[in-house]
Structures are given as structure tokens and as C-alpha cells.
Amino acid sequence: MRDGIEEIAAEPARPKLTYPFEHGPKEGEAIDVAPGVKWLRMPLGGSLAFINTWALEDGDGWAIVDTGIAGSNTMQAWRAAFKGALGGKPVTRVFCTHMHPDHIGMAGWITRRFGCRLWISRLEFLMCRSLAADTGREAPPDALEFYKAAGWDEEALETYRARFGGFGRGLHALPDSFHRVRDGDEVRIGAHVWQVVIGSGHSPEHVCLYCPDLKLMISGDQVLPKISSNVSVFPTEPEGDPLTEWLTSLARIKGRVPDDVLVLPAHNDPFRGLHARLDHLIGGHERGLTRLKAMITEPKRAVDVFHALFRRKIDHNLLGLATGESLAHLNCLISRGEAVRTRDENGVDWYRAAA
């Protein structure tokens, strides 16, 4: 489960965002970004080497936002942070922005260690449990049919079979209960009130936290400064339209959160320039939709349209991400009445622009 890839080609220049910190914290250490708010990093490996996590002063302890992926390296980093940067104070509660393993992977370990509660939206918790239940299963026929319809060959399907069920391996055993957060909730954490702002598209009910007093927004993966978050269709909901949800929620965030906040993202560095970044993300996807519509004047499969959306070569490691994103754009065009889909006698879907 990837968070995204670098921005695609042929885009207007990115807005000039401001990055107030020269460097991020070292493993086990923390940087103060505001009174009572600390920035930590947990190791990931791969192209995204780390994830940002946040500690908010909460009475005599700390509320943690996002946790890193399950594993011994992350556990070691948290133990160092608890002893050092967080001063040995207890964790009072754990907030997770959403259900991807790099965000929720250590939530079960931390909540059990400190006897505290997980705070998360309902859909994120339930979807995470659902995907974790696939661990050890064989790839279901529905999923194989889904990717065959997208144009995958037998080699790609065989790789998918071999890798299926890996989601749960990035999770420490989830907590058995949670505290639900909803859009518009106001949550007091220590001396400050944080507003819950829900987004969707990258995940079903993604939690952002906005503090007017501190002029901060913890954005998770909903707004990243240098990466375009993955917005994909998956076999569980083949006709889903997550891109429309994504674009709608980005516009809604712009209307609810002022431009003068310091954005605390899950990847890359804290930045200023929220509204310009939101406009650029929305505009980038709209331009991608325009290119895609021009490409499907002749019928195309999902695997035929990658170069309308991505600059980099799509290898076997990126095939799932690229297919999901392409289907998200194609389904968005269908929902707008701008494209149609037909399935041939071999079970492969073909897309063309609507007349």
C-alpha cells in the first residue's frame, strides 16, 4: 500500500511553498514546531524513507498522531523517543489519520503499552480490520477478474497472487476498540482545541486535525507538499469514484482551513502555502483527466493509459498503483458522462470517450 508517487509531467510550475525548518528530526529525537507540539520521524525504508508523526502535549502526557509501520525498527525508534524526546511521560491516546499501515501499524502496540485508546474515524478502523483479515488468504477470484479486466497479463496476475494478503504484515495487532472521531468534532488536547476535518479519496474517511489557536493543520496524506497522494480504485469496489471524492474534499478543506496555517504532513517537511498546494493538486488531476479523455478517442484498456497520467516508467512494482489511479480517473470520466466502458468476450474492459 503506497502513499503516492512524485508529481507527473507537463504540469505548470509548482507553487512556491515555504518550508520553515532546515531539516527534520533524527530518529528518536524531536523538533518543537509549536508550543506543546513535537515532530518525530519513524523509519519506513524504500523511496519514502520515513513517516512524520506528531506528539501533542496532553495534560501530564502526550497524544500521538500516527505511529509508523509495524516492525522492530519502528519499535526501537519509539522506545528511544519515549525515553528521550518525550521525557518518559505516558501516552494518553493515539490518533491515526487513516488506516494505511505506515500510519496505524504501531497503534496496537502503543495503546497496549500505555493502556490508552485509539482515536480514529469509523470507516478507517473498519476498513483496516477488513483488509487485515485478508492476511494468509489466497487472492479471491473477484480480485483476479478485476485486474484481468484492467489488462493485466498472466505474469502480473501471478505476481499479485503471490503478494496478496500482505497488508496485515505491516500492522501490529490492532486494538479491539476505538474512540470514533467525526467531521466537525472539536477535541481538546491539552491546552488547545483541535477541529476534525475529514477528507476522502486516498482513504475512505481520512482525519485531519486543525488547531486555530496554534495555526496548525496535521494533514496526514490528505495534503502533501511534494507527492501526489495515491487515489485508486480497488477490487473491493470496482465502480467506485474516489477521484471525485478526493477533489471534492480538497475543495472543502480550502473552504474550512485558512491559508495561514503551518501544514504538518505525513511525508516531506512542514510547509506553508496550503491553498496554493490544494489548487495545484486539484488542477493537476483535472489536467490529467483532460489528457486521458483525449487519449481514449480510440478504445483503450486501463493499462494503456499510464503515460497520460505518469511521467515515470511503470514497472511491476508500480503496476498496482498505476492501475488503481488510472481506473480512478477513468471512473471519474464515466461518472461525469464523458467516457463509457465495455467488456469484451475475454473479460477485458475497454474505455472510450463518450460521443
C-alpha positions in Angstrom: 0.0 0.0 0.0 1.8 3.1 -1.3 1.1 6.7 -0.4 1.9 8.2 -3.8 4.5 9.0 -6.4 6.3 12.1 -7.5 4.2 14.6 -9.4 3.5 13.9 -13.1 4.9 15.7 -16.1 3.8 18.6 -18.2 2.4 20.5 -15.3 2.6 24.2 -14.7 5.3 25.2 -12.2 4.5 24.1 -8.6 3.6 26.9 -6.3 6.5 28.1 -4.2 5.8 26.7 -0.8 7.6 27.9 2.3 9.5 25.3 4.5 10.4 26.9 7.8 12.6 24.1 9.1 16.1 23.5 7.7 16.0 19.7 8.5 13.8 17.2 10.2 14.4 15.3 13.4 16.7 12.4 13.7 15.4 9.0 14.7 14.5 9.0 18.4 14.7 12.8 18.6 12.0 15.5 18.1 11.7 19.1 16.9 9.3 21.6 18.5 7.1 23.0 15.8 4.8 25.0 18.2 4.3 25.1 21.9 3.4 21.6 23.1 3.7 20.1 19.6 6.7 17.9 18.7 7.7 16.5 15.3 9.1 13.0 15.2 10.0 10.6 12.4 9.6 6.9 12.1 11.6 4.7 9.6 9.9 3.2 6.6 12.6 2.3 4.1 12.1 2.4 0.3 11.5 5.6 -1.6 9.6 7.1 1.3 12.3 6.7 4.0 10.3 7.8 6.9 6.9 9.0 8.1 6.3 12.1 10.2 4.5 11.5 13.5 3.4 14.1 16.0 3.3 14.4 19.8 0.8 16.8 21.3 1.1 17.8 24.9 -2.0 16.4 26.7 -2.0 17.1 30.4 0.7 15.0 32.0 1.4 13.0 28.9 1.3 13.0 25.1 -1.3 12.4 22.5 0.4 10.7 19.5 -0.8 11.3 15.9 0.2 8.4 13.6 2.5 5.7 14.5 4.6 4.3 11.7 4.6 0.8 10.2 4.9 -2.3 12.5 8.4 -3.7 12.9 11.4 -3.9 15.1 13.0 -0.7 13.6 9.9 1.4 14.4 9.6 -0.2 17.9 13.2 0.8 18.6 12.6 4.3 17.4 9.5 4.7 19.6 11.3 3.4 22.6 14.1 5.9 22.1 11.6 8.7 21.7 9.7 7.7 24.8 12.8 7.8 26.9 14.4 10.8 25.3 12.4 13.4 23.4 9.1 12.7 25.2 10.7 12.7 28.6 9.3 9.5 29.9 5.8 10.8 30.1 2.9 8.4 29.2 0.9 8.4 26.0 -2.7 9.4 26.8 -4.2 8.4 23.4 -3.3 7.6 19.9 -4.8 9.4 16.9 -4.5 7.8 13.4 -5.3 9.9 10.4 -6.1 6.8 8.4 -5.8 3.0 8.0 -2.7 2.6 5.9 0.0 0.5 7.7 2.6 3.3 7.8 0.1 5.4 9.8 -1.7 2.8 12.0 0.9 0.0 12.1 2.1 0.5 15.7 -1.2 1.8 17.1 -2.0 -1.6 18.8 1.5 -1.8 20.4 1.4 1.8 21.7 -2.2 1.6 23.1 -1.5 -1.6 24.9 1.8 -0.4 26.2 0.2 2.6 27.8 -3.4 1.4 28.4 -4.8 4.1 26.2 -7.4 4.4 23.4 -7.1 4.6 19.7 -9.0 7.7 18.2 -9.9 7.2 14.6 -12.8 7.6 12.2 -15.2 4.6 12.0 -14.7 3.8 8.3 -10.9 3.8 8.6 -11.0 1.4 11.6 -13.4 -1.0 10.0 -11.7 -0.9 6.6 -8.3 -1.6 8.3 -9.8 -4.6 10.1 -11.3 -5.9 6.9 -8.0 -5.7 4.9 -6.0 -7.2 7.8 -8.4 -10.2 7.7 -7.0 -11.0 4.2 -3.7 -12.0 5.7 -2.9 -15.6 4.7 -5.8 -15.8 2.3 -5.4 -16.7 -1.4 -6.2 -14.0 -3.9 -10.0 -14.1 -4.4 -11.5 -14.7 -7.9 -13.1 -11.2 -7.9 -9.8 -9.5 -7.5 -8.2 -11.6 -10.3 -11.1 -10.8 -12.5 -10.7 -7.1 -11.7 -7.1 -6.9 -12.7 -7.6 -9.1 -15.8 -10.3 -6.6 -16.8 -7.8 -3.8 -16.4 -5.5 -5.6 -18.9 -3.0 -7.4 -16.7 -1.3 -10.4 -18.3 -0.8 -13.7 -16.6 2.6 -12.9 -15.3 1.2 -9.8 -13.5 -1.7 -11.8 -12.1 0.7 -14.5 -10.8 2.8 -11.8 -9.0 -0.5 -10.5 -7.5 -1.4 -14.0 -6.3 2.0 -14.3 -4.6 1.8 -10.9 -2.9 -1.8 -11.0 -1.9 -2.6 -10.7 1.8 0.5 -8.6 2.7 -1.5 -5.7 4.2 -1.7 -7.2 7.6 2.0 -7.8 7.8 2.5 -4.1 8.3 0.3 -4.0 11.4 0.9 -4.8 15.0 -2.3 -6.5 16.3 -5.0 -3.8 16.1 -6.7 -2.5 19.2 -10.0 -4.3 19.8 -11.9 -1.0 20.4 -11.6 2.6 19.4 -13.0 6.1 20.0 -14.7 7.4 17.0 -14.0 10.9 15.6 -16.3 12.6 13.1 -16.1 15.5 10.8 -16.6 18.8 12.7 -15.7 17.3 16.1 -13.8 19.7 18.4 -11.3 17.8 20.5 -9.5 19.3 23.4 -5.9 18.1 23.6 -4.1 19.7 26.5 -4.5 23.5 26.4 -5.8 23.6 22.8 -8.9 22.6 20.8 -8.4 20.8 17.5 -11.1 20.6 14.9 -11.6 17.3 12.9 -11.6 17.8 9.2 -12.4 14.7 7.2 -11.1 14.0 3.7 -11.6 11.1 1.3 -10.3 9.6 -1.9 -6.9 8.5 -0.7 -8.7 6.6 2.0 -12.4 6.4 2.9 -12.6 8.8 5.9 -9.2 10.4 6.4 -8.8 12.5 9.6 -7.0 15.9 9.5 -6.6 17.9 12.7 -6.8 21.7 12.6 -5.9 23.9 15.6 -7.0 27.6 15.1 -5.1 28.7 18.2 -1.8 27.4 17.0 -2.5 27.9 13.3 -1.5 24.3 12.6 -3.1 21.5 10.5 -2.0 17.9 10.8 -2.8 16.8 7.2 -1.7 13.1 7.1 -1.7 12.1 3.5 -4.6 14.3 2.5 -2.2 17.2 1.6 1.4 16.5 0.9 3.8 19.2 -0.4 5.8 17.2 -3.0 3.9 13.9 -3.5 0.6 13.4 -5.2 -1.2 11.0 -2.9 -2.4 7.7 -4.4 -6.1 7.8 -5.3 -7.1 4.4 -6.5 -10.0 2.1 -7.4 -9.6 -1.4 -5.7 -11.2 -4.8 -6.4 -13.4 -4.3 -3.3 -15.4 -1.5 -5.1 -14.7 -1.8 -8.8 -17.2 1.0 -9.8 -16.0 3.4 -7.0 -15.3 7.0 -7.8 -12.6 8.0 -5.3 -11.2 10.8 -7.5 -14.4 12.8 -7.3 -14.4 12.3 -3.6 -10.8 13.4 -3.5 -11.3 16.6 -5.5 -14.5 17.5 -3.5 -12.7 17.0 -0.2 -9.7 19.1 -1.2 -12.0 22.0 -2.2 -13.9 21.6 1.1 -10.6 21.8 3.1 -9.7 25.0 1.3 -13.0 26.5 2.4 -12.6 25.4 6.0 -9.0 25.8 6.8 -7.3 29.2 6.4 -4.2 29.7 4.3 -2.0 30.9 7.1 -1.6 27.6 8.8 1.6 25.6 9.1 0.8 22.3 7.5 2.2 19.2 9.2 2.2 16.4 6.5 2.9 12.7 6.9 5.7 12.9 4.3 8.2 15.5 3.3 8.5 18.6 5.6 6.1 21.0 7.3 5.2 23.8 4.9 3.2 27.0 4.4 1.0 27.6 1.3 -1.9 25.3 1.9 -4.4 26.9 -0.6 -1.8 27.1 -3.4 -1.0 23.5 -2.8 -4.7 22.5 -2.8 -5.2 24.4 -6.1 -2.2 22.7 -7.7 -3.4 19.2 -6.6 -6.9 19.8 -8.0 -5.6 21.4 -11.2 -3.2 18.6 -11.7 -5.9 15.9 -11.6 -8.2 18.0 -13.8 -5.4 18.3 -16.4 -4.8 14.6 -16.2 -8.5 14.0 -16.9 -8.3 16.2 -19.9 -5.3 14.3 -21.3 -6.9 11.0 -20.6 -10.2 11.9 -22.4 -8.2 12.9 -25.4 -6.3 9.6 -25.4 -9.5 7.5 -25.3 -11.0 8.7 -28.6 -10.0 5.2 -29.6 -10.8 2.4 -27.1 -8.1 1.7 -24.5 -7.6 -0.6 -21.6 -6.6 0.8 -18.2 -3.0 -0.4 -18.7 -2.8 1.5 -22.0 -3.3 5.0 -20.5 -0.5 5.2 -18.0 1.5 7.8 -19.9 -1.4 10.2 -19.8 -1.1 10.3 -16.1 2.5 9.3 -15.1 5.9 10.5 -16.3 7.9 7.6 -15.0 8.1 4.2 -16.5 5.6 1.8 -14.8 7.4 -1.3 -13.7 6.0 -4.3 -11.9 6.5 -2.6 -8.5 4.3 0.3 -9.6 1.8 -1.6 -11.7 -0.9 -1.9 -8.9 -0.6 1.8 -8.0 -0.7 3.0 -11.6 -3.7 0.7 -12.5 -5.7 1.8 -9.5 -5.0 5.5 -10.3 -5.8 5.1 -13.9 -9.1 3.4 -13.0 -9.9 6.2 -10.6 -9.5 8.7 -13.4 -11.5 6.5 -15.9 -14.3 6.0 -13.4 -14.4 9.8 -12.8 -14.8 10.4 -16.5 -17.6 7.8 -16.6 -19.4 9.5 -13.6 -19.2 12.8 -15.5 -20.7 11.2 -18.6 -17.5 11.8 -20.5 -16.5 8.1 -21.0 -18.1 4.7 -21.4 -16.8 1.2 -20.6 -17.5 -2.1 -22.5 -16.2 -5.6 -21.6 -15.1 -7.9 -24.4 -15.5 -11.7 -24.7 -12.2 -12.2 -22.9 -13.3 -10.3 -19.8 -11.2 -7.2 -20.6 -12.6 -3.7 -20.2 -12.2 -1.1 -22.9 -12.8 2.7 -22.4 -13.6 5.3 -24.9 -14.7 8.9 -24.8 -18.5 9.4 -24.9 -19.9 10.7 -28.1 
